[in-house]
Amino acid sequence: LETVASGGTAVLYRAMQLSLARVVAVKRLHQHLTQDENFTRRFVLEAKAAASLDHQNIVRVIDFGIEEGSYQMVMEFVEGESLKDVLDRWRPLPSDTALAIVHQICRGLEHAHAKGIVHRDVKPGNIMLTKSGIAKITDFGLAKLTQSNSVQTAADSILGTPLYMSPEQAFGESVDQRSDLFSLGTVLYELLTGRQPFASENYMGVIQNIIHKEIPAVCELNPEVPAEIEAIAMRALAKDREARYSTAREFREATERATGFDTL
């Protein structure tokens, strides 16, 4: 029906699934990349990883196929916008709104991690918000199947969006679910302060900041943020993964204690 977005590796379309008369999203790998085994492998991995997940806070994959040399994935169409779009026009977000979004992403990550899938690229651009306020994780293109022997992205590769990657990703070390929690902590910090904590003028500057920079406390940048919410963000951003939340559930429960929306 129309082009929704175009990125470096794929184009996203809004389309009609004729058999069920419903609107869906079709993600198609750029034609010039279909000859690159690395890109096609990652695209297939994304489809398989996402298709194994069934959760309200994760964009559902409906189908996958290769048609006339085109690799394409069919997903639910999310009526809404990305968290990046929200931040581009409204930052910082109120503390309760920020935590409500992060709370939902924790739920999605709990489900993915329980299936042995580490996303490795949690960022505002990969979080969709529906018009009714439901947050959904999308784009599992860098996902690592931690409990599978199938072909997967190399554990020691530096993958992920630099601004949101964990220190272990920046070092090129093997990652686990706590890497996703660091990335989500970076998102929370940005939601609360309006600033990306590791921004720099170039790629290497970002990497150095992630590994070495001691970032300002949230309340220094936004005094209106309650201390208990600041503590959640700063713990998630611990450079030593042993000092972070150990699971998405632990992260989620911390947000519930801070706000009292544990009935959601």
Summary of the structure (lengths in Angstrom):
residues: 264
radius of gyration: 18.1
end to end distance: 35.0
largest distance: 56.1
contacts: 835
relative contact order: 0.12
helix: 42%
strand: 19%
